């Protein structure tokens, strides 16, 4: 029996992630691994890392590290511009 990791959104990113999930172009948000580390970005910031065939790959920065996630969408360019504007 395989055990799944607990995946939740850190407190610093909850408000921003709710806005991202509510965007009409976002079909699905897929959380990936959370990595404890130091970074130079403000807590609660998201950044686009690149595109995948299904959507966008992003990093979310919080007090204790980084969480990686994907946004499934058909309109990558429009959503990329919106996410970069949100910060």
C-alpha positions as CSV (number, residue, x, y, z in Angstrom):
1,X,0.0,0.0,0.0
2,X,1.5,3.3,-1.1
3,X,1.2,6.3,1.3
4,X,0.4,9.7,-0.2
5,X,2.1,12.8,1.0
6,X,0.0,15.4,2.7
7,X,-0.5,18.3,0.3
8,X,-1.9,21.6,1.4
9,X,-1.3,25.2,0.5
10,X,0.8,27.1,3.0
11,X,-0.8,30.0,4.9
12,X,1.2,32.6,3.0
13,X,-0.2,31.5,-0.4
14,X,-3.9,30.6,0.5
15,X,-5.5,33.9,-0.5
16,X,-3.6,34.1,-3.8
17,X,-4.2,30.5,-4.6
18,X,-8.0,31.0,-4.1
19,X,-7.9,33.8,-6.7
20,X,-5.9,31.6,-9.1
21,X,-8.4,28.7,-8.7
22,X,-11.4,31.0,-9.3
23,X,-10.0,32.4,-12.6
24,X,-12.3,31.3,-15.4
25,X,-9.4,30.1,-17.6
26,X,-8.0,27.7,-15.0
27,X,-9.4,24.2,-15.4
28,X,-7.4,22.5,-12.6
29,X,-4.6,23.2,-10.1
30,X,-2.2,20.4,-9.5
31,X,0.0,20.6,-6.3
32,X,3.4,19.1,-6.5
33,X,6.2,18.8,-4.0
34,X,6.9,21.3,-1.2
35,X,10.6,22.0,-0.6
36,X,11.9,23.7,2.5
37,X,14.5,26.2,1.4
38,X,15.7,29.8,1.5
39,X,14.7,32.1,-1.3
40,X,14.9,35.8,-2.3
41,X,11.2,36.3,-3.1
42,X,8.6,37.9,-0.9
43,X,6.3,35.4,0.9
44,X,3.1,34.8,-0.9
45,X,4.6,35.3,-4.4
46,X,4.0,33.1,-7.4
47,X,6.2,32.9,-10.5
48,X,5.8,31.2,-13.8
49,X,8.6,28.7,-14.5
50,X,7.5,27.6,-17.9
51,X,4.8,26.0,-20.1
52,X,3.8,22.4,-20.4
53,X,1.6,20.9,-23.1
54,X,-1.4,21.0,-20.7
55,X,-0.8,24.5,-19.1
56,X,1.7,26.4,-16.9
57,X,4.3,25.3,-14.4
58,X,4.6,27.6,-11.4
59,X,6.5,28.1,-8.1
60,X,4.8,29.5,-5.0
61,X,7.1,31.1,-2.4
62,X,6.2,31.0,1.3
63,X,8.0,31.6,4.6
64,X,9.3,28.0,4.9
65,X,10.2,27.3,1.2
66,X,8.7,26.7,-2.2
67,X,5.7,24.7,-3.5
68,X,5.6,23.7,-7.1
69,X,2.3,23.4,-8.9
70,X,0.7,23.3,-12.4
71,X,-2.3,25.1,-13.8
72,X,-4.2,23.2,-16.5
73,X,-5.5,25.6,-19.1
74,X,-6.1,26.1,-22.9
75,X,-5.2,29.8,-22.8
76,X,-1.6,29.8,-21.7
77,X,-0.5,33.2,-22.9
78,X,-3.5,35.1,-21.3
79,X,-3.1,33.2,-18.0
80,X,0.7,33.7,-18.0
81,X,0.2,37.5,-18.2
82,X,-2.5,37.4,-15.5
83,X,-0.3,35.4,-13.1
84,X,2.7,37.6,-13.7
85,X,0.6,40.6,-12.9
86,X,-0.7,39.0,-9.7
87,X,2.9,38.4,-8.5
